[in-house]
Structures are given as C-alpha cells and as structure tokens.
C-alpha cells in the first residue's frame, strides 16, 4: 500500500510540474443518465423537449454513433469506469462492481478512471448513480445501507446521496412522489407516475440541488476536481412532475418505427420484459407474442419523454451553476447514457438485447478549449473510449492497458484516420460488432440462427436478418469481429 501511495504522490507532483503555465488543470464534470436513449433534440428528435442537453451539445462535441459495451446498467458502468471490454461472465452482470472491484486491496492499476484521477491530484466527489449502486454502497433492494461496503472503495474522496423521504438509496431509485417504492409495495405499482409536485418531489431534483451545492464548495478548493453526478430518470418507473408531462400532447407522440418481430431471428435474441413486468399494476403485460396496444404504448412513451424532460431540467440546473461560478471555462463536461431502451421496437420494452436500439446512447463531451463539433453516424465510438479521452485531455499518463481509444483527435479535428471504426457489445450469449454500416452478432447458443447481420443503410430498424443471404459479407465482417472475441464465452 505504501508503494502505491508514494508512486501516486510522485505522479501527482510530476503532473502539476509539467502543466507549467496553466493556472489550473481542467476539472471534470461527468454526468451519467440511466436508460437514456438518443431521443433528445440534439440527436434529431424534434418533438422531445431537452433544451439544456441541446445547449450543451451545441457547445461541445456530440457523437452520433456511440455504443455501450453491455446493455445493462451495472455492467455498462463497470466497462466505462475501467475502460475495458468484458472478459468474464461476471462482467455482464449488474454485480460486476461487487465481483471485480469492491473489497479488493488497492493495486498498481487503478480500479477505475475516477481512481486514476484521484491518484493524480484530483478531488473526486460522487453523487447519485455513477457505478451500479445509487449511493455507492453494496446492499440489497430491501436492506439497510448501514455498514455496507463501498462499490468503488479507492475512487472517491467523498460520496453523497440524499434519500430524503424514501429513506434509502434503492427506495429512492424505485420511488414515487408519496415516499413509497416498488419493493415496499411488492411490485403492486404502476410503471409511470405523474404527480403535481416540484422537482424535489422526485430524487433527481434533490440530486441536482446537491450537485450545485457541491460545485460551490469545489469552486473554492485548490485542487482540480472530478465530480460525478448520476441521475435516475428515465429509468423505470417513468416518474416525473406533472409540468413535464404537460409539455406534450399525447396524440402527437409517435409510436416505434418498427414494432414487430425482426425476420429470421430466434426469440432468444430478444428478451421477455422481466424488468418491465415487475410493475404489476401496468395497464397491459408486455410479451413477444403480441405488441402492446397503441394507446398504452403511447402512454408509456409519453411517460418516458416526460422523464427525459425532467432529467434534462436537472442537468440544466447543474450546468447553469457551473457557468454562474465561472467554472465552465475550465471544466470538461461529459454526458453519457448508460445504454439505450426499446420503447416497443421489436415488441420489446426494456434494454437487454444486442440490437442497436439497446446499445446506442448519447455521448456529449464539451471541452472548453475546443470548438464545438458533431461526429456523424459514419464514425463509431464506444463507452470504453471515454477513459483514455479524459486522461488525454487532462494530461494524465496511462501506463496500463485500456481497450478504448482516445477521442481527442476527433474532438480536435473531426476525423481520425488511425481509428478502428467499430464497436463491440456483449450480452445474451452474444458478441455484437457495429461498423458504420453493419451490425453483425454471433451467438454462442444452440438456437438458430446464431448469426445475425443487419444492413443499416438499407434497414436502419434492424427488421431483417440477412446473414444467410450474404455469406460472403458475414465472412468478411467475421474477420473484424474476431478482435472483439475476448474469450468471454469460452467455458471457464
């Protein structure tokens, strides 16, 4: 442990001495949003109301083709925090932090990108859901957090969350405006709620206020800071104050562009909506055998949109405070969605598939020292690229292996000829590769077909698997796909 400490101290001294004329290293504000698909104005949705995210995107770099490594919360967050592709079955679970990071002694390789910043002289503060646990502690949904272990024990100087009337972090995560929660009511709740309350009537409003308060404190500190803020919505239940529901006329909200089962695909490539159907008072049960009624689907999408607008307003409060304090000119801002979400596409309501709709999410990076930019759909990037990007932008040396590739060249010039234009994702016994035009997924299973191929130029909704019709293309893409085969599905 002493060796690690002194190595870290020496590295920090070197960092600050090398920054020479800089008044202060860049700060980092990292904002994680749960279950946010790229349905915001900056990504082309002209109906949804997201003015604050759109404003950020207009002053930063927006990545139109950003893909996560795992379409489930904890595993996706573990991947971005470590900068690594999944290599074991446990890396695909919400318990990934518990299995691979929590309760382990500090090592030479940092446990997370936050830990790396902390070792390099940054004050690190977390608020809300950054890893999987909503308050950075390991305990069950119905348990008390008292005495719980830290999820990332060496990463944070300070971790905060205000559970308010809900009592615990998990109660707040699944909470309703009256202070109740899903687990307390044994699932006898609706998957949505419209309450006539102020923003603090739901947890994200409290988190935004807490983050703003912490920014005021950090502004007076001598050290650069890494502030992580994790917002809950639009994760289920889709709950938001009434004023955000009122932004929309339900009859104008579009349904999924493709709401049928994809052709030439086994049902095991999809999912059975176990998470969604836990909300026992839902108007209808979601199944793969039949789509939800248009009326109920439209209500749910309305609820999702309201939740997105609500969290957009909370992000806006934090960004406004950053600006008011004069910190914006020296702070990197990252907004990242931990994965996408099917809103009826392929009859699915939820994440947990290897389809584009579950794997694509927003990524916006605002570098105050760079011009705004837009990286189009032809350039594919991954969540694992965030770690090396932030280290690169802040001048932190990385002398340990990462699977991601820095995005700095793209942010600076809009192009990177050295970049491997592909993203790998893992779930459901499958490994999926996205290129600028194609998605190929190979499943390690008995059910057939075990290979799926989609041409996004001809079929942007992934409605027809063309693998059998294009064997030569499957062979060509498989040669590139092999780089993402980390041995995950080799028997251990």
TORDREN-160116 format. One line per field, with one value per residue (C-alpha): x, y, z; chain. Coordinates in pm, whole numbers, always signed. Example, Ala and Ser with C-alpha at 12.3 -4.5 7.8 and 13.67 -1.06 7.14 Angstrom:
! TORDREN-160116
x = +1230; +1367
y = -450; -106
z = +780; +714
drenti = A; A
***
This chain:
! TORDREN-160116
x = +0; +285; +442; +115; +76; +426; +405; +76; +224; +523; +292; +79; +384; +504; +163; +142; +503; +451; +147; +372; +189; -157; -328; -511; -570; -906; -1184; -1421; -1799; -1916; -2294; -2439; -2803; -2983; -3160; -3129; -3153; -3054; -3404; -3309; -3329; -2957; -2987; -3274; -3591; -3787; -4072; -3896; -3814; -3446; -3322; -3039; -2885; -2928; -2747; -2462; -2439; -2426; -2121; -1948; -1889; -2180; -2112; -2400; -2281; -2184; -2232; -2210; -2035; -2315; -2689; -2748; -2677; -2407; -2205; -2213; -2092; -1818; -1694; -1678; -1518; -1245; -1203; -1212; -1418; -1594; -1381; -1576; -1943; -1948; -1863; -2211; -2397; -2520; -2298; -1980; -1851; -1917; -1743; -1439; -1377; -1540; -1348; -1023; -696; -558; -333; -87; -352; -634; -972; -1150; -1096; -1208; -936; -683; -785; -772; -418; -321; -420; -789; -1052; -1311; -1674; -1960; -2331; -2604; -2578; -2231; -2148; -2441; -2547; -2735; -2533; -2205; -2275; -2342; -2670; -2991; -3304; -3481; -3176; -3033; -2716; -2574; -2231; -2239; -1916; -1819; -1866; -1550; -1353; -1045; -1206; -1393; -1273; -1640; -1966; -2306; -2670; -2979; -3251; -3491; -3840; -3756; -3506; -3252; -3091; -3268; -3603; -3544; -3441; -3772; -3960; -4289; -4387; -4563; -4243; -4340; -4134; -4164; -4008; -4201; -4526; -4410; -4438; -4801; -4721; -4754; -4455; -4529; -4646; -4747; -4752; -4824; -4501; -4195; -3868; -3758; -4067; -3859; -3496; -3328; -3438; -3265; -2954; -2935; -2950; -2688; -2457; -2499; -2418; -2109; -1992; -1999; -1771; -1537; -1506; -1321; -1079; -717; -721; -887; -1199; -1369; -1739; -1957; -2334; -2572; -2937; -3206; -3458; -3567; -3514; -3833; -4061; -4120; -4198; -4184; -4361; -4681; -4534; -4304; -4593; -4777; -4506; -4656; -4982; -5005; -5176; -4871; -4621; -4505; -4500; -4196; -4095; -4075; -4279; -4290; -4054; -3748; -3740; -3504; -3430; -3478; -3677; -3384; -3213; -3483; -3597; -3911; -3952; -3897; -3798; -4093; -4348; -4235; -4467; -4778; -5033; -4930; -5221; -5102; -4836; -4560; -4493; -4316; -4629; -4825; -4743; -4891; -5194; -5113; -5296; -5086; -4764; -4828; -4891; -4561; -4365; -4529; -4412; -4060; -4048; -4168; -3895; -3633; -3752; -3744; -3384; -3287; -3406; -3199; -2888; -2960; -2950; -2606; -2473; -2614; -2439; -2114; -2149; -2251; -1946; -1713; -1608; -1737; -1431; -1205; -1424; -1468; -1833; -1937; -2297; -2328; -2628; -2551; -2742; -3049; -3401; -3662; -3985; -4179; -3924; -3918; -4210; -3957; -3992; -3653; -3282; -3100; -3064; -2785; -2990; -2890; -3183; -3049; -2679; -2678; -2688; -2595; -2237; -2162; -1821; -1765; -1400; -1383; -1058; -1202; -1452; -1796; -1837; -2058; -1917; -2163; -2315; -2029; -1785; -1838; -1720; -1753; -1804; -1459; -1316; -1417; -1145; -846; -1012; -1046; -696; -563; -746; -630; -271; -282; -32; -175; +87; -156; -368; -706; -927; -1062; -908; -886; -1142; -923; -831; -1199; -1284; -1000; -1030; -1349; -1158; -909; -758; -596; -925; -1072; -1425; -1617; -1773; -1815; -2103; -2181; -2496; -2734; -2462; -2372; -2094; -2203; -1995; -2120; -1947; -2051; -2295; -2343; -2420; -2310; -2388; -2270; -2443; -2284; -2602; -2785; -3084; -3062; -2990; -2690; -2555; -2741; -2647; -2820; -2751; -2823; -2810; -3100; -3261; -3200; -3454; -3286; -3603; -3448; -3153; -2970; -2688; -2799; -2840; -2494; -2246; -1952; -2024; -2056; -1713; -1562; -1709; -1623; -1254; -1302; -1547; -1281; -1094; -1384; -1394; -1232; -1292; -1595; -1799; -1519; -1604; -1416
y = +0; +244; +174; +262; +579; +711; +621; +811; +1110; +1124; +1103; +1388; +1610; +1532; +1615; +1955; +2043; +1954; +2176; +2478; +2786; +2650; +2824; +2504; +2167; +2107; +1994; +1715; +1707; +1357; +1313; +963; +924; +593; +428; +736; +650; +916; +1062; +1423; +1725; +1728; +1375; +1469; +1414; +1729; +1658; +1590; +1888; +1877; +2238; +2200; +1890; +2051; +2363; +2151; +1962; +2291; +2398; +2060; +1753; +1520; +1161; +1034; +672; +598; +241; +88; -240; -405; -322; -341; -80; -217; -392; -95; +133; -111; -109; +270; +305; +51; +124; -250; -493; -776; -1086; -1297; -1379; -1162; -857; -879; -858; -571; -718; -656; -390; -614; -910; -739; -410; -383; -512; -552; -400; -101; -213; -53; -40; +193; +34; +298; +615; +807; +636; +735; +1100; +1082; +946; +1235; +1507; +1548; +1581; +1319; +1352; +1125; +1199; +951; +657; +650; +283; +46; +123; +450; +569; +389; +118; -254; -366; -530; -350; -424; -397; -116; +53; +71; -93; -165; -190; +70; -24; +160; +178; +364; +604; +870; +1126; +1180; +1017; +1178; +1096; +1239; +971; +1222; +1082; +745; +654; +455; +493; +195; +306; +643; +480; +295; +570; +752; +1102; +995; +836; +479; +248; -60; -310; -188; -235; -573; -462; -352; -21; +144; +176; +550; +838; +1198; +1386; +1756; +1822; +2040; +1897; +1791; +1572; +1305; +1212; +1367; +1715; +1666; +1530; +1838; +2068; +1862; +1875; +2251; +2293; +2076; +2277; +2591; +2420; +2279; +2620; +2742; +2449; +2450; +2112; +2033; +1822; +1523; +1548; +1255; +1306; +1019; +1081; +810; +905; +790; +451; +273; +374; +660; +921; +1296; +1608; +1693; +2003; +1783; +1562; +1879; +1963; +1704; +1628; +1251; +1213; +1371; +1126; +873; +501; +284; +296; -84; -261; -616; -909; -899; -1157; -1458; -1410; -1654; -1516; -1582; -1281; -1065; -1055; -1132; -797; -930; -585; -406; -662; -629; -328; -531; -251; -178; -142; -436; -705; -689; -1009; -1106; -1278; -955; -585; -361; -164; +163; +351; +203; +226; +594; +647; +479; +678; +993; +891; +825; +1163; +1339; +1165; +1271; +1633; +1623; +1497; +1745; +2026; +1887; +1867; +2225; +2337; +2183; +2332; +2673; +2662; +2562; +2867; +3101; +3003; +3075; +2709; +2629; +2779; +2530; +2221; +1924; +1817; +1465; +1348; +975; +744; +400; +224; +256; +125; -39; +160; -108; -167; -541; -571; -514; -275; -251; -294; -631; -702; -679; -460; -104; +40; -104; -40; +314; +601; +969; +1080; +1452; +1589; +1960; +2059; +2431; +2456; +2311; +2426; +2258; +1967; +1681; +1337; +1181; +838; +720; +730; +465; +519; +322; +388; +243; +538; +783; +676; +738; +1054; +1218; +1113; +1254; +1586; +1630; +1526; +1214; +945; +598; +325; +33; -134; +4; -129; +211; +467; +840; +1061; +1371; +1368; +1351; +1630; +1846; +1790; +1592; +1298; +1030; +817; +586; +492; +141; +223; -38; -100; -430; -515; -825; -979; -1272; -1521; -1299; -1072; -791; -564; -235; -71; +243; +39; -307; -485; -847; -1054; -1405; -1603; -1888; -2095; -2391; -2194; -2099; -1877; -1796; -1527; -1205; -940; -608; -351; -10; +165; -45; -143; +116; -52; -395; -562; -838; -1061; -1105; -1333; -1632; -1417; -1258; -1533; -1353; -1039; -1247; -1395; -1051; -898; -1202; -1136; -795; -929; -1168; -875; -841; -1208; -1175; -1539; -1438; -1739; -1996; -2237; -2124
z = +0; +83; -255; -429; -223; -292; -660; -677; -495; -729; -1030; -897; -841; -1194; -1339; -1174; -1254; -1621; -1655; -1631; -1743; -1680; -1393; -1303; -1466; -1627; -1394; -1498; -1458; -1553; -1576; -1611; -1711; -1663; -1958; -2182; -2548; -2803; -2805; -2745; -2970; -3045; -3189; -3420; -3215; -3297; -3056; -2727; -2504; -2400; -2422; -2172; -2328; -2669; -2548; -2415; -2743; -2936; -2737; -2723; -2938; -2999; -3101; -3311; -3322; -2963; -2840; -2495; -2427; -2227; -2240; -1866; -1601; -1371; -1639; -1876; -1597; -1500; -1857; -1889; -1546; -1623; -1994; -2060; -2264; -2080; -2041; -1792; -1743; -1431; -1641; -1794; -1464; -1250; -980; -1182; -943; -644; -805; -953; -769; -427; -123; -315; -193; -377; -662; -901; -1174; -1064; -1006; -1217; -1415; -1104; -901; -1168; -1139; -761; -772; -993; -750; -828; -559; -653; -546; -648; -621; -715; -953; -1107; -1062; -1018; -663; -637; -338; -397; -138; -174; -21; -138; -252; +77; +304; +512; +380; +732; +737; +362; +166; -92; -453; -567; -240; -365; -611; -420; -169; -92; -199; -141; -185; -18; +6; +166; +231; +75; +347; +143; -197; -350; -213; -378; -706; -731; -551; -603; -503; -180; -46; -132; -353; -569; -331; -27; -218; -357; -717; -687; -853; -1194; -1429; -1454; -1237; -1295; -964; -921; -729; -764; -898; -549; -527; -702; -627; -930; -827; -492; -664; -889; -586; -405; -709; -738; -371; -406; -708; -495; -245; -508; -672; -365; -348; -455; -629; -963; -921; -1076; -995; -1096; -1092; -1166; -1247; -1226; -1489; -1738; -1571; -1469; -1315; -1558; -1293; -1336; -1208; -1393; -1556; -1765; -1877; -1975; -2228; -2463; -2641; -2623; -2959; -3126; -2977; -3239; -3179; -3251; -3615; -3626; -3361; -3499; -3451; -3677; -3955; -3948; -3578; -3290; -2997; -2766; -2926; -2770; -2407; -2211; -2030; -1679; -1555; -1713; -1598; -1234; -1223; -1156; -1194; -1551; -1791; -2001; -1977; -2238; -2435; -2757; -2880; -2926; -2929; -2663; -2774; -2948; -2674; -2392; -2592; -2649; -2277; -2190; -2445; -2310; -1963; -2093; -2268; -1953; -1754; -2007; -1997; -1618; -1605; -1876; -1648; -1360; -1578; -1678; -1314; -1268; -1593; -1502; -1166; -1334; -1556; -1276; -1072; -1363; -1377; -1726; -1896; -1720; -1686; -1918; -1923; -2021; -2053; -2105; -2130; -1988; -2271; -2489; -2433; -2655; -2648; -2832; -3106; -3188; -2935; -2655; -2360; -2196; -2264; -2253; -2626; -2882; -3112; -3197; -3002; -2674; -2742; -2880; -2632; -2614; -2560; -2544; -2444; -2402; -2398; -2313; -2510; -2833; -3093; -3099; -3335; -3448; -3517; -3761; -3791; -4014; -3719; -3450; -3092; -2768; -2399; -2330; -2525; -2252; -2004; -2235; -2368; -2028; -1928; -2256; -2223; -1862; -1924; -1709; -1812; -1868; -1831; -1807; -2075; -2177; -2455; -2554; -2788; -2716; -2889; -2867; -3235; -3329; -3088; -3218; -3594; -3656; -3803; -3704; -3979; -3722; -3562; -3579; -3690; -3491; -3150; -2966; -2735; -2529; -2390; -2403; -2506; -2799; -2919; -3148; -3369; -3511; -3805; -3989; -4199; -4050; -3726; -3703; -3394; -3323; -3051; -2858; -2831; -2978; -3106; -3473; -3648; -3432; -3664; -3736; -3989; -4045; -4314; -4162; -4497; -4627; -4293; -4017; -3787; -3796; -3919; -4133; -4056; -4389; -4270; -4480; -4791; -4760; -4658; -4821; -4616; -4299; -4369; -4433; -4119; -3905; -3965; -3799; -3538; -3405; -3249; -3005; -2907; -2565; -2472; -2271; -2377; -2362; -2077; -1766
drenti = A; A; A; A; A; A; A; A; A; A; A; A; A; A; A; A; A; A; A; A; A; A; A; A; A; A; A; A; A; A; A; A; A; A; A; A; A; A; A; A; A; A; A; A; A; A; A; A; A; A; A; A; A; A; A; A; A; A; A; A; A; A; A; A; A; A; A; A; A; A; A; A; A; A; A; A; A; A; A; A; A; A; A; A; A; A; A; A; A; A; A; A; A; A; A; A; A; A; A; A; A; A; A; A; A; A; A; A; A; A; A; A; A; A; A; A; A; A; A; A; A; A; A; A; A; A; A; A; A; A; A; A; A; A; A; A; A; A; A; A; A; A; A; A; A; A; A; A; A; A; A; A; A; A; A; A; A; A; A; A; A; A; A; A; A; A; A; A; A; A; A; A; A; A; A; A; A; A; A; A; A; A; A; A; A; A; A; A; A; A; A; A; A; A; A; A; A; A; A; A; A; A; A; A; A; A; A; A; A; A; A; A; A; A; A; A; A; A; A; A; A; A; A; A; A; A; A; A; A; A; A; A; A; A; A; A; A; A; A; A; A; A; A; A; A; A; A; A; A; A; A; A; A; A; A; A; A; A; A; A; A; A; A; A; A; A; A; A; A; A; A; A; A; A; A; A; A; A; A; A; A; A; A; A; A; A; A; A; A; A; A; A; A; A; A; A; A; A; A; A; A; A; A; A; A; A; A; A; A; A; A; A; A; A; A; A; A; A; A; A; A; A; A; A; A; A; A; A; A; A; A; A; A; A; A; A; A; A; A; A; A; A; A; A; A; A; A; A; A; A; A; A; A; A; A; A; A; A; A; A; A; A; A; A; A; A; A; A; A; A; A; A; A; A; A; A; A; A; A; A; A; A; A; A; A; A; A; A; A; A; A; A; A; A; A; A; A; A; A; A; A; A; A; A; A; A; A; A; A; A; A; A; A; A; A; A; A; A; A; A; A; A; A; A; A; A; A; A; A; A; A; A; A; A; A; A; A; A; A; A; A; A; A; A; A; A; A; A; A; A; A; A; A; A; A; A; A; A; A; A; A; A; A; A; A; A; A; A; A; A; A; A; A; A; A; A; A; A; A; A; A; A; A; A; A; A; A; A; A; A; A; A
***
